[in-house]
Amino acid sequence: MNDSRFKKLGTAAEVVDAVGGTFKAAEIAECKPPAISNAIARGRLPSPTFLIFDAELAERGFKAPPELWGIRSPRRKRR
């Protein structure tokens, strides 16, 4: 998959800003705003919300690494 058309985000705060802020992110994640604020402070979003946010970000032209949710990316094979 070619991700070059997406703007890459590097922090939990950038993810939250990209979807419209703390209250909108809480609505998307089906949680309360303090949970999102706490996630920003930790620098890690709740892992069960990865697919939800990934889809929302893609619709908005953004991409974020799964590590922001505490999910490891697969290792790239060396050639």
PDB file with SEQRES, HELIX, SHEET and CRYST1 records, atoms N, CA, C and O in Angstrom:
SEQRES   1 A   79  MET ASN ASP SER ARG PHE LYS LYS LEU GLY THR ALA ALA          
SEQRES   2 A   79  GLU VAL VAL ASP ALA VAL GLY GLY THR PHE LYS ALA ALA          
SEQRES   3 A   79  GLU ILE ALA GLU CYS LYS PRO PRO ALA ILE SER ASN ALA          
SEQRES   4 A   79  ILE ALA ARG GLY ARG LEU PRO SER PRO THR PHE LEU ILE          
SEQRES   5 A   79  PHE ASP ALA GLU LEU ALA GLU ARG GLY PHE LYS ALA PRO          
SEQRES   6 A   79  PRO GLU LEU TRP GLY ILE ARG SER PRO ARG ARG LYS ARG          
SEQRES   7 A   79  ARG                                                          
HELIX    1 AA1 ALA A   12  ALA A   18  1                                   7    
HELIX    2 AA2 THR A   22  ALA A   29  1                                   8    
HELIX    3 AA3 PRO A   33  ARG A   42  1                                  10    
HELIX    4 AA4 SER A   47  THR A   49  5                                   3    
HELIX    5 AA5 PHE A   50  GLU A   59  1                                  10    
HELIX    6 AA6 PRO A   66  TRP A   69  5                                   4    
SHEET    1 AA1 2 LYS A   7  LYS A   8  0                                        
SHEET    2 AA1 2 PHE A  62  LYS A  63  1                                        
CRYST1    1.000    1.000    1.000  90.00  90.00  90.00 P 1           1          
ATOM      1  N   MET A   1       0.842  -1.182   0.000  1.00  0.00           N  
ATOM      2  CA  MET A   1       0.000   0.000   0.000  1.00  0.00           C  
ATOM      3  C   MET A   1       0.883   1.239   0.000  1.00  0.00           C  
ATOM      4  O   MET A   1       1.832   1.329   0.778  1.00  0.00           O  
ATOM      5  N   ASN A   2       0.576   2.182  -0.859  1.00  0.00           N  
ATOM      6  CA  ASN A   2       1.345   3.414  -0.957  1.00  0.00           C  
ATOM      7  C   ASN A   2       0.743   4.479  -0.049  1.00  0.00           C  
ATOM      8  O   ASN A   2      -0.353   4.978  -0.308  1.00  0.00           O  
ATOM      9  N   ASP A   3       1.467   4.827   1.021  1.00  0.00           N  
ATOM     10  CA  ASP A   3       0.987   5.808   1.989  1.00  0.00           C  
ATOM     11  C   ASP A   3       1.474   7.213   1.697  1.00  0.00           C  
ATOM     12  O   ASP A   3       1.267   8.111   2.513  1.00  0.00           O  
ATOM     13  N   SER A   4       2.118   7.432   0.553  1.00  0.00           N  
ATOM     14  CA  SER A   4       2.708   8.741   0.270  1.00  0.00           C  
ATOM     15  C   SER A   4       1.668   9.844   0.140  1.00  0.00           C  
ATOM     16  O   SER A   4       2.001  11.021   0.282  1.00  0.00           O  
ATOM     17  N   ARG A   5       0.426   9.493  -0.124  1.00  0.00           N  
ATOM     18  CA  ARG A   5      -0.608  10.529  -0.251  1.00  0.00           C  
ATOM     19  C   ARG A   5      -1.136  10.993   1.106  1.00  0.00           C  
ATOM     20  O   ARG A   5      -1.891  11.963   1.177  1.00  0.00           O  
ATOM     21  N   PHE A   6      -0.747  10.316   2.169  1.00  0.00           N  
ATOM     22  CA  PHE A   6      -1.191  10.662   3.507  1.00  0.00           C  
ATOM     23  C   PHE A   6      -0.161  11.510   4.242  1.00  0.00           C  
ATOM     24  O   PHE A   6       1.043  11.293   4.107  1.00  0.00           O  
ATOM     25  N   LYS A   7      -0.636  12.468   5.011  1.00  0.00           N  
ATOM     26  CA  LYS A   7       0.253  13.230   5.888  1.00  0.00           C  
ATOM     27  C   LYS A   7       0.514  12.374   7.120  1.00  0.00           C  
ATOM     28  O   LYS A   7      -0.423  11.901   7.763  1.00  0.00           O  
ATOM     29  N   LYS A   8       1.770  12.178   7.442  1.00  0.00           N  
ATOM     30  CA  LYS A   8       2.131  11.315   8.558  1.00  0.00           C  
ATOM     31  C   LYS A   8       2.107  12.089   9.887  1.00  0.00           C  
ATOM     32  O   LYS A   8       2.605  13.211   9.984  1.00  0.00           O  
ATOM     33  N   LEU A   9       1.522  11.461  10.888  1.00  0.00           N  
ATOM     34  CA  LEU A   9       1.438  12.024  12.232  1.00  0.00           C  
ATOM     35  C   LEU A   9       2.384  11.243  13.136  1.00  0.00           C  
ATOM     36  O   LEU A   9       2.590  10.046  12.940  1.00  0.00           O  
ATOM     37  N   GLY A  10       2.964  11.926  14.131  1.00  0.00           N  
ATOM     38  CA  GLY A  10       3.957  11.254  14.961  1.00  0.00           C  
ATOM     39  C   GLY A  10       3.672  11.211  16.443  1.00  0.00           C  
ATOM     40  O   GLY A  10       4.426  10.594  17.196  1.00  0.00           O  
ATOM     41  N   THR A  11       2.591  11.858  16.888  1.00  0.00           N  
ATOM     42  CA  THR A  11       2.277  11.845  18.323  1.00  0.00           C  
ATOM     43  C   THR A  11       0.790  11.613  18.539  1.00  0.00           C  
ATOM     44  O   THR A  11      -0.024  11.817  17.639  1.00  0.00           O  
ATOM     45  N   ALA A  12       0.452  11.183  19.750  1.00  0.00           N  
ATOM     46  CA  ALA A  12      -0.955  11.009  20.100  1.00  0.00           C  
ATOM     47  C   ALA A  12      -1.698  12.336  20.003  1.00  0.00           C  
ATOM     48  O   ALA A  12      -2.847  12.377  19.563  1.00  0.00           O  
ATOM     49  N   ALA A  13      -1.045  13.421  20.413  1.00  0.00           N  
ATOM     50  CA  ALA A  13      -1.671  14.748  20.339  1.00  0.00           C  
ATOM     51  C   ALA A  13      -1.982  15.132  18.899  1.00  0.00           C  
ATOM     52  O   ALA A  13      -3.028  15.722  18.631  1.00  0.00           O  
ATOM     53  N   GLU A  14      -1.084  14.804  17.962  1.00  0.00           N  
ATOM     54  CA  GLU A  14      -1.332  15.089  16.549  1.00  0.00           C  
ATOM     55  C   GLU A  14      -2.519  14.292  16.020  1.00  0.00           C  
ATOM     56  O   GLU A  14      -3.302  14.799  15.217  1.00  0.00           O  
ATOM     57  N   VAL A  15      -2.651  13.052  16.466  1.00  0.00           N  
ATOM     58  CA  VAL A  15      -3.792  12.223  16.062  1.00  0.00           C  
ATOM     59  C   VAL A  15      -5.094  12.861  16.535  1.00  0.00           C  
ATOM     60  O   VAL A  15      -6.051  12.994  15.772  1.00  0.00           O  
ATOM     61  N   VAL A  16      -5.112  13.249  17.792  1.00  0.00           N  
ATOM     62  CA  VAL A  16      -6.315  13.859  18.367  1.00  0.00           C  
ATOM     63  C   VAL A  16      -6.650  15.162  17.649  1.00  0.00           C  
ATOM     64  O   VAL A  16      -7.812  15.408  17.327  1.00  0.00           O  
ATOM     65  N   ASP A  17      -5.664  15.984  17.399  1.00  0.00           N  
ATOM     66  CA  ASP A  17      -5.893  17.236  16.658  1.00  0.00           C  
ATOM     67  C   ASP A  17      -6.429  16.960  15.257  1.00  0.00           C  
ATOM     68  O   ASP A  17      -7.313  17.669  14.777  1.00  0.00           O  
ATOM     69  N   ALA A  18      -5.898  15.938  14.605  1.00  0.00           N  
ATOM     70  CA  ALA A  18      -6.289  15.623  13.228  1.00  0.00           C  
ATOM     71  C   ALA A  18      -7.744  15.193  13.113  1.00  0.00           C  
ATOM     72  O   ALA A  18      -8.369  15.403  12.074  1.00  0.00           O  
ATOM     73  N   VAL A  19      -8.286  14.598  14.157  1.00  0.00           N  
ATOM     74  CA  VAL A  19      -9.684  14.160  14.102  1.00  0.00           C  
ATOM     75  C   VAL A  19     -10.649  15.195  14.663  1.00  0.00           C  
ATOM     76  O   VAL A  19     -11.860  14.973  14.678  1.00  0.00           O  
ATOM     77  N   GLY A  20     -10.119  16.325  15.122  1.00  0.00           N  
ATOM     78  CA  GLY A  20     -11.006  17.394  15.570  1.00  0.00           C  
ATOM     79  C   GLY A  20     -10.941  17.751  17.031  1.00  0.00           C  
ATOM     80  O   GLY A  20     -11.796  18.490  17.518  1.00  0.00           O  
ATOM     81  N   GLY A  21      -9.952  17.251  17.747  1.00  0.00           N  
ATOM     82  CA  GLY A  21      -9.782  17.621  19.146  1.00  0.00           C  
ATOM     83  C   GLY A  21     -10.230  16.540  20.115  1.00  0.00           C  
ATOM     84  O   GLY A  21     -10.696  15.472  19.720  1.00  0.00           O  
ATOM     85  N   THR A  22     -10.075  16.849  21.391  1.00  0.00           N  
ATOM     86  CA  THR A  22     -10.324  15.883  22.464  1.00  0.00           C  
ATOM     87  C   THR A  22     -11.756  15.368  22.479  1.00  0.00           C  
ATOM     88  O   THR A  22     -11.979  14.164  22.598  1.00  0.00           O  
ATOM     89  N   PHE A  23     -12.722  16.262  22.362  1.00  0.00           N  
ATOM     90  CA  PHE A  23     -14.121  15.834  22.452  1.00  0.00           C  
ATOM     91  C   PHE A  23     -14.530  14.980  21.259  1.00  0.00           C  
ATOM     92  O   PHE A  23     -15.246  13.992  21.422  1.00  0.00           O  
ATOM     93  N   LYS A  24     -14.085  15.349  20.068  1.00  0.00           N  
ATOM     94  CA  LYS A  24     -14.388  14.568  18.868  1.00  0.00           C  
ATOM     95  C   LYS A  24     -13.685  13.207  18.939  1.00  0.00           C  
ATOM     96  O   LYS A  24     -14.271  12.187  18.576  1.00  0.00           O  
ATOM     97  N   ALA A  25     -12.441  13.192  19.400  1.00  0.00           N  
ATOM     98  CA  ALA A  25     -11.710  11.930  19.539  1.00  0.00           C  
ATOM     99  C   ALA A  25     -12.412  11.012  20.535  1.00  0.00           C  
ATOM    100  O   ALA A  25     -12.499   9.805  20.312  1.00  0.00           O  
ATOM    101  N   ALA A  26     -12.912  11.578  21.634  1.00  0.00           N  
ATOM    102  CA  ALA A  26     -13.642  10.778  22.622  1.00  0.00           C  
ATOM    103  C   ALA A  26     -14.920  10.211  22.020  1.00  0.00           C  
ATOM    104  O   ALA A  26     -15.293   9.070  22.292  1.00  0.00           O  
ATOM    105  N   GLU A  27     -15.581  11.010  21.208  1.00  0.00           N  
ATOM    106  CA  GLU A  27     -16.800  10.537  20.531  1.00  0.00           C  
ATOM    107  C   GLU A  27     -16.464   9.377  19.587  1.00  0.00           C  
ATOM    108  O   GLU A  27     -17.167   8.366  19.562  1.00  0.00           O  
ATOM    109  N   ILE A  28     -15.393   9.532  18.819  1.00  0.00           N  
ATOM    110  CA  ILE A  28     -14.969   8.488  17.878  1.00  0.00           C  
ATOM    111  C   ILE A  28     -14.601   7.204  18.634  1.00  0.00           C  
ATOM    112  O   ILE A  28     -14.962   6.103  18.218  1.00  0.00           O  
ATOM    113  N   ALA A  29     -13.888   7.360  19.738  1.00  0.00           N  
ATOM    114  CA  ALA A  29     -13.414   6.213  20.513  1.00  0.00           C  
ATOM    115  C   ALA A  29     -14.465   5.657  21.475  1.00  0.00           C  
ATOM    116  O   ALA A  29     -14.251   4.635  22.126  1.00  0.00           O  
ATOM    117  N   GLU A  30     -15.608   6.351  21.551  1.00  0.00           N  
ATOM    118  CA  GLU A  30     -16.678   5.957  22.466  1.00  0.00           C  
ATOM    119  C   GLU A  30     -16.192   5.882  23.908  1.00  0.00           C  
ATOM    120  O   GLU A  30     -16.397   4.893  24.611  1.00  0.00           O  
ATOM    121  N   CYS A  31     -15.541   6.962  24.319  1.00  0.00           N  
ATOM    122  CA  CYS A  31     -15.068   7.070  25.695  1.00  0.00           C  
ATOM    123  C   CYS A  31     -15.287   8.505  26.164  1.00  0.00           C  
ATOM    124  O   CYS A  31     -15.841   9.323  25.429  1.00  0.00           O  
ATOM    125  N   LYS A  32     -14.865   8.803  27.356  1.00  0.00           N  
ATOM    126  CA  LYS A  32     -15.012  10.158  27.896  1.00  0.00           C  
ATOM    127  C   LYS A  32     -13.769  10.983  27.577  1.00  0.00           C  
ATOM    128  O   LYS A  32     -12.676  10.427  27.470  1.00  0.00           O  
ATOM    129  N   PRO A  33     -13.916  12.298  27.422  1.00  0.00           N  
ATOM    130  CA  PRO A  33     -12.774  13.157  27.089  1.00  0.00           C  
ATOM    131  C   PRO A  33     -11.562  13.011  28.008  1.00  0.00           C  
ATOM    132  O   PRO A  33     -10.435  13.081  27.520  1.00  0.00           O  
ATOM    133  N   PRO A  34     -11.744  12.807  29.334  1.00  0.00           N  
ATOM    134  CA  PRO A  34     -10.540  12.633  30.168  1.00  0.00           C  
ATOM    135  C   PRO A  34      -9.683  11.430  29.753  1.00  0.00           C  
ATOM    136  O   PRO A  34      -8.464  11.451  29.930  1.00  0.00           O  
ATOM    137  N   ALA A  35     -10.307  10.391  29.208  1.00  0.00           N  
ATOM    138  CA  ALA A  35      -9.527   9.239  28.746  1.00  0.00           C  
ATOM    139  C   ALA A  35      -8.613   9.648  27.596  1.00  0.00           C  
ATOM    140  O   ALA A  35      -7.485   9.165  27.499  1.00  0.00           O  
ATOM    141  N   ILE A  36      -9.089  10.525  26.732  1.00  0.00           N  
ATOM    142  CA  ILE A  36      -8.271  11.003  25.615  1.00  0.00           C  
ATOM    143  C   ILE A  36      -7.167  11.915  26.140  1.00  0.00           C  
ATOM    144  O   ILE A  36      -6.020  11.819  25.704  1.00  0.00           O  
ATOM    145  N   SER A  37      -7.511  12.801  27.077  1.00  0.00           N  
ATOM    146  CA  SER A  37      -6.497  13.684  27.671  1.00  0.00           C  
ATOM    147  C   SER A  37      -5.400  12.877  28.351  1.00  0.00           C  
ATOM    148  O   SER A  37      -4.220  13.209  28.238  1.00  0.00           O  
ATOM    149  N   ASN A  38      -5.784  11.827  29.053  1.00  0.00           N  
ATOM    150  CA  ASN A  38      -4.800  10.963  29.709  1.00  0.00           C  
ATOM    151  C   ASN A  38      -3.928  10.245  28.675  1.00  0.00           C  
ATOM    152  O   ASN A  38      -2.726  10.077  28.879  1.00  0.00           O  
ATOM    153  N   ALA A  39      -4.530   9.832  27.584  1.00  0.00           N  
ATOM    154  CA  ALA A  39      -3.771   9.159  26.521  1.00  0.00           C  
ATOM    155  C   ALA A  39      -2.731  10.102  25.929  1.00  0.00           C  
ATOM    156  O   ALA A  39      -1.596   9.703  25.667  1.00  0.00           O  
ATOM    157  N   ILE A  40      -3.126  11.358  25.721  1.00  0.00           N  
ATOM    158  CA  ILE A  40      -2.180  12.351  25.195  1.00  0.00           C  
ATOM    159  C   ILE A  40      -1.022  12.530  26.173  1.00  0.00           C  
ATOM    160  O   ILE A  40       0.138  12.582  25.765  1.00  0.00           O  
ATOM    161  N   ALA A  41      -1.338  12.622  27.454  1.00  0.00           N  
ATOM    162  CA  ALA A  41      -0.297  12.802  28.480  1.00  0.00           C  
ATOM    163  C   ALA A  41       0.663  11.607  28.505  1.00  0.00           C  
ATOM    164  O   ALA A  41       1.865  11.782  28.707  1.00  0.00           O  
ATOM    165  N   ARG A  42       0.140  10.401  28.301  1.00  0.00           N  
ATOM    166  CA  ARG A  42       0.976   9.189  28.264  1.00  0.00           C  
ATOM    167  C   ARG A  42       1.727   9.058  26.950  1.00  0.00           C  
ATOM    168  O   ARG A  42       2.758   8.389  26.872  1.00  0.00           O  
ATOM    169  N   GLY A  43       1.199   9.703  25.922  1.00  0.00           N  
ATOM    170  CA  GLY A  43       1.802   9.577  24.596  1.00  0.00           C  
ATOM    171  C   GLY A  43       1.393   8.308  23.885  1.00  0.00           C  
ATOM    172  O   GLY A  43       2.035   7.894  22.920  1.00  0.00           O  
ATOM    173  N   ARG A  44       0.317   7.684  24.363  1.00  0.00           N  
ATOM    174  CA  ARG A  44      -0.120   6.410  23.791  1.00  0.00           C  
ATOM    175  C   ARG A  44      -1.637   6.314  23.871  1.00  0.00           C  
ATOM    176  O   ARG A  44      -2.226   6.443  24.944  1.00  0.00           O  
ATOM    177  N   LEU A  45      -2.254   6.088  22.727  1.00  0.00           N  
ATOM    178  CA  LEU A  45      -3.710   5.948  22.660  1.00  0.00           C  
ATOM    179  C   LEU A  45      -4.105   4.516  23.017  1.00  0.00           C  
ATOM    180  O   LEU A  45      -3.290   3.602  22.887  1.00  0.00           O  
ATOM    181  N   PRO A  46      -5.351   4.307  23.468  1.00  0.00           N  
ATOM    182  CA  PRO A  46      -5.778   2.943  23.826  1.00  0.00           C  
ATOM    183  C   PRO A  46      -5.739   2.009  22.614  1.00  0.00           C  
ATOM    184  O   PRO A  46      -6.300   2.326  21.565  1.00  0.00           O  
ATOM    185  N   SER A  47      -5.086   0.874  22.755  1.00  0.00           N  
ATOM    186  CA  SER A  47      -4.906  -0.048  21.630  1.00  0.00           C  
ATOM    187  C   SER A  47      -6.219  -0.511  20.990  1.00  0.00           C  
ATOM    188  O   SER A  47      -6.242  -0.713  19.776  1.00  0.00           O  
ATOM    189  N   PRO A  48      -7.322  -0.691  21.747  1.00  0.00           N  
ATOM    190  CA  PRO A  48      -8.561  -1.115  21.080  1.00  0.00           C  
ATOM    191  C   PRO A  48      -9.122  -0.081  20.097  1.00  0.00           C  
ATOM    192  O   PRO A  48     -10.025  -0.393  19.321  1.00  0.00           O  
ATOM    193  N   THR A  49      -8.596   1.137  20.128  1.00  0.00           N  
ATOM    194  CA  THR A  49      -9.114   2.177  19.233  1.00  0.00           C  
ATOM    195  C   THR A  49      -8.289   2.326  17.954  1.00  0.00           C  
ATOM    196  O   THR A  49      -8.576   3.201  17.137  1.00  0.00           O  
ATOM    197  N   PHE A  50      -7.281   1.492  17.771  1.00  0.00           N  
ATOM    198  CA  PHE A  50      -6.397   1.652  16.613  1.00  0.00           C  
ATOM    199  C   PHE A  50      -7.158   1.615  15.288  1.00  0.00           C  
ATOM    200  O   PHE A  50      -7.031   2.538  14.483  1.00  0.00           O  
ATOM    201  N   LEU A  51      -7.933   0.581  15.053  1.00  0.00           N  
ATOM    202  CA  LEU A  51      -8.630   0.458  13.770  1.00  0.00           C  
ATOM    203  C   LEU A  51      -9.650   1.571  13.571  1.00  0.00           C  
ATOM    204  O   LEU A  51      -9.850   2.042  12.452  1.00  0.00           O  
ATOM    205  N   ILE A  52     -10.286   1.988  14.642  1.00  0.00           N  
ATOM    206  CA  ILE A  52     -11.269   3.080  14.562  1.00  0.00           C  
ATOM    207  C   ILE A  52     -10.580   4.370  14.124  1.00  0.00           C  
ATOM    208  O   ILE A  52     -11.028   5.037  13.192  1.00  0.00           O  
ATOM    209  N   PHE A  53      -9.494   4.711  14.800  1.00  0.00           N  
ATOM    210  CA  PHE A  53      -8.773   5.938  14.452  1.00  0.00           C  
ATOM    211  C   PHE A  53      -8.077   5.815  13.099  1.00  0.00           C  
ATOM    212  O   PHE A  53      -8.028   6.783  12.340  1.00  0.00           O  
ATOM    213  N   ASP A  54      -7.542   4.645  12.792  1.00  0.00           N  
ATOM    214  CA  ASP A  54      -6.862   4.456  11.514  1.00  0.00           C  
ATOM    215  C   ASP A  54      -7.814   4.764  10.352  1.00  0.00           C  
ATOM    216  O   ASP A  54      -7.434   5.441   9.397  1.00  0.00           O  
ATOM    217  N   ALA A  55      -9.036   4.271  10.439  1.00  0.00           N  
ATOM    218  CA  ALA A  55     -10.032   4.527   9.388  1.00  0.00           C  
ATOM    219  C   ALA A  55     -10.405   6.007   9.339  1.00  0.00           C  
ATOM    220  O   ALA A  55     -10.513   6.587   8.258  1.00  0.00           O  
ATOM    221  N   GLU A  56     -10.600   6.613  10.497  1.00  0.00           N  
ATOM    222  CA  GLU A  56     -10.970   8.036  10.560  1.00  0.00           C  
ATOM    223  C   GLU A  56      -9.846   8.907  10.006  1.00  0.00           C  
ATOM    224  O   GLU A  56     -10.095   9.849   9.253  1.00  0.00           O  
ATOM    225  N   LEU A  57      -8.627   8.593  10.375  1.00  0.00           N  
ATOM    226  CA  LEU A  57      -7.483   9.360   9.878  1.00  0.00           C  
ATOM    227  C   LEU A  57      -7.354   9.223   8.367  1.00  0.00           C  
ATOM    228  O   LEU A  57      -7.099  10.214   7.681  1.00  0.00           O  
ATOM    229  N   ALA A  58      -7.524   8.019   7.836  1.00  0.00           N  
ATOM    230  CA  ALA A  58      -7.411   7.803   6.397  1.00  0.00           C  
ATOM    231  C   ALA A  58      -8.439   8.630   5.633  1.00  0.00           C  
ATOM    232  O   ALA A  58      -8.131   9.184   4.578  1.00  0.00           O  
ATOM    233  N   GLU A  59      -9.646   8.716   6.158  1.00  0.00           N  
ATOM    234  CA  GLU A  59     -10.684   9.534   5.523  1.00  0.00           C  
ATOM    235  C   GLU A  59     -10.278  11.003   5.464  1.00  0.00           C  
ATOM    236  O   GLU A  59     -10.698  11.740   4.571  1.00  0.00           O  
ATOM    237  N   ARG A  60      -9.465  11.414   6.419  1.00  0.00           N  
ATOM    238  CA  ARG A  60      -9.045  12.812   6.508  1.00  0.00           C  
ATOM    239  C   ARG A  60      -7.677  13.061   5.874  1.00  0.00           C  
ATOM    240  O   ARG A  60      -7.176  14.186   5.891  1.00  0.00           O  
ATOM    241  N   GLY A  61      -7.071  12.001   5.310  1.00  0.00           N  
ATOM    242  CA  GLY A  61      -5.793  12.154   4.631  1.00  0.00           C  
ATOM    243  C   GLY A  61      -4.572  12.066   5.529  1.00  0.00           C  
ATOM    244  O   GLY A  61      -3.520  12.624   5.219  1.00  0.00           O  
ATOM    245  N   PHE A  62      -4.720  11.353   6.656  1.00  0.00           N  
ATOM    246  CA  PHE A  62      -3.619  11.211   7.610  1.00  0.00           C  
ATOM    247  C   PHE A  62      -3.306   9.744   7.838  1.00  0.00           C  
ATOM    248  O   PHE A  62      -4.126   8.864   7.573  1.00  0.00           O  
ATOM    249  N   LYS A  63      -2.105   9.502   8.333  1.00  0.00           N  
ATOM    250  CA  LYS A  63      -1.654   8.164   8.710  1.00  0.00           C  
ATOM    251  C   LYS A  63      -0.798   8.304   9.965  1.00  0.00           C  
ATOM    252  O   LYS A  63      -0.025   9.253  10.090  1.00  0.00           O  
ATOM    253  N   ALA A  64      -0.937   7.358  10.894  1.00  0.00           N  
ATOM    254  CA  ALA A  64      -0.138   7.373  12.118  1.00  0.00           C  
ATOM    255  C   ALA A  64       0.379   5.962  12.374  1.00  0.00           C  
ATOM    256  O   ALA A  64      -0.304   4.986  12.067  1.00  0.00           O  
ATOM    257  N   PRO A  65       1.580   5.849  12.933  1.00  0.00           N  
ATOM    258  CA  PRO A  65       2.143   4.517  13.175  1.00  0.00           C  
ATOM    259  C   PRO A  65       1.413   3.795  14.307  1.00  0.00           C  
ATOM    260  O   PRO A  65       0.989   4.430  15.272  1.00  0.00           O  
ATOM    261  N   PRO A  66       1.263   2.485  14.197  1.00  0.00           N  
ATOM    262  CA  PRO A  66       0.567   1.721  15.226  1.00  0.00           C  
ATOM    263  C   PRO A  66       1.246   1.796  16.596  1.00  0.00           C  
ATOM    264  O   PRO A  66       0.616   1.514  17.616  1.00  0.00           O  
ATOM    265  N   GLU A  67       2.510   2.169  16.622  1.00  0.00           N  
ATOM    266  CA  GLU A  67       3.218   2.302  17.904  1.00  0.00           C  
ATOM    267  C   GLU A  67       2.570   3.343  18.815  1.00  0.00           C  
ATOM    268  O   GLU A  67       2.726   3.275  20.034  1.00  0.00           O  
ATOM    269  N   LEU A  68       1.845   4.305  18.240  1.00  0.00           N  
ATOM    270  CA  LEU A  68       1.141   5.303  19.066  1.00  0.00           C  
ATOM    271  C   LEU A  68       0.008   4.669  19.863  1.00  0.00           C  
ATOM    272  O   LEU A  68      -0.528   5.288  20.782  1.00  0.00           O  
ATOM    273  N   TRP A  69      -0.355   3.450  19.520  1.00  0.00           N  
ATOM    274  CA  TRP A  69      -1.371   2.688  20.241  1.00  0.00           C  
ATOM    275  C   TRP A  69      -0.738   1.524  21.008  1.00  0.00           C  
ATOM    276  O   TRP A  69      -1.448   0.681  21.556  1.00  0.00           O  
ATOM    277  N   GLY A  70       0.578   1.479  21.046  1.00  0.00           N  
ATOM    278  CA  GLY A  70       1.274   0.392  21.728  1.00  0.00           C  
ATOM    279  C   GLY A  70       1.299  -0.893  20.929  1.00  0.00           C  
ATOM    280  O   GLY A  70       1.473  -1.973  21.494  1.00  0.00           O  
ATOM    281  N   ILE A  71       1.124  -0.789  19.609  1.00  0.00           N  
ATOM    282  CA  ILE A  71       1.122  -1.951  18.725  1.00  0.00           C  
ATOM    283  C   ILE A  71       2.415  -1.929  17.916  1.00  0.00           C  
ATOM    284  O   ILE A  71       2.758  -0.913  17.311  1.00  0.00           O  
ATOM    285  N   ARG A  72       3.116  -3.032  17.907  1.00  0.00           N  
ATOM    286  CA  ARG A  72       4.374  -3.086  17.168  1.00  0.00           C  
ATOM    287  C   ARG A  72       4.127  -3.313  15.695  1.00  0.00           C  
ATOM    288  O   ARG A  72       3.257  -4.097  15.313  1.00  0.00           O  
ATOM    289  N   SER A  73       4.891  -2.628  14.872  1.00  0.00           N  
ATOM    290  CA  SER A  73       4.843  -2.831  13.426  1.00  0.00           C  
ATOM    291  C   SER A  73       5.645  -4.076  13.079  1.00  0.00           C  
ATOM    292  O   SER A  73       6.591  -4.421  13.788  1.00  0.00           O  
ATOM    293  N   PRO A  74       5.278  -4.754  11.994  1.00  0.00           N  
ATOM    294  CA  PRO A  74       6.077  -5.910  11.585  1.00  0.00           C  
ATOM    295  C   PRO A  74       7.463  -5.466  11.142  1.00  0.00           C  
ATOM    296  O   PRO A  74       7.636  -4.378  10.593  1.00  0.00           O  
ATOM    297  N   ARG A  75       8.425  -6.308  11.384  1.00  0.00           N  
ATOM    298  CA  ARG A  75       9.788  -6.022  10.934  1.00  0.00           C  
ATOM    299  C   ARG A  75       9.834  -6.068   9.437  1.00  0.00           C  
ATOM    300  O   ARG A  75       9.177  -6.899   8.809  1.00  0.00           O  
ATOM    301  N   ARG A  76      10.616  -5.168   8.856  1.00  0.00           N  
ATOM    302  CA  ARG A  76      10.805  -5.192   7.406  1.00  0.00           C  
ATOM    303  C   ARG A  76      11.890  -6.186   7.073  1.00  0.00           C  
ATOM    304  O   ARG A  76      12.923  -6.247   7.740  1.00  0.00           O  
ATOM    305  N   LYS A  77      11.650  -6.958   6.042  1.00  0.00           N  
ATOM    306  CA  LYS A  77      12.622  -7.964   5.620  1.00  0.00           C  
ATOM    307  C   LYS A  77      13.767  -7.278   4.883  1.00  0.00           C  
ATOM    308  O   LYS A  77      13.561  -6.373   4.075  1.00  0.00           O  
ATOM    309  N   ARG A  78      14.965  -7.732   5.184  1.00  0.00           N  
ATOM    310  CA  ARG A  78      16.138  -7.227   4.473  1.00  0.00           C  
ATOM    311  C   ARG A  78      16.274  -7.959   3.154  1.00  0.00           C  
ATOM    312  O   ARG A  78      15.966  -9.147   3.058  1.00  0.00           O  
ATOM    313  N   ARG A  79      16.732  -7.253   2.146  1.00  0.00           N  
ATOM    314  CA  ARG A  79      16.917  -7.890   0.841  1.00  0.00           C  
ATOM    315  C   ARG A  79      18.339  -8.221   0.611  1.00  0.00           C  
ATOM    316  O   ARG A  79      18.685  -8.764  -0.439  1.00  0.00           O  
TER     317      ARG A  79                                                      
END                                                                             
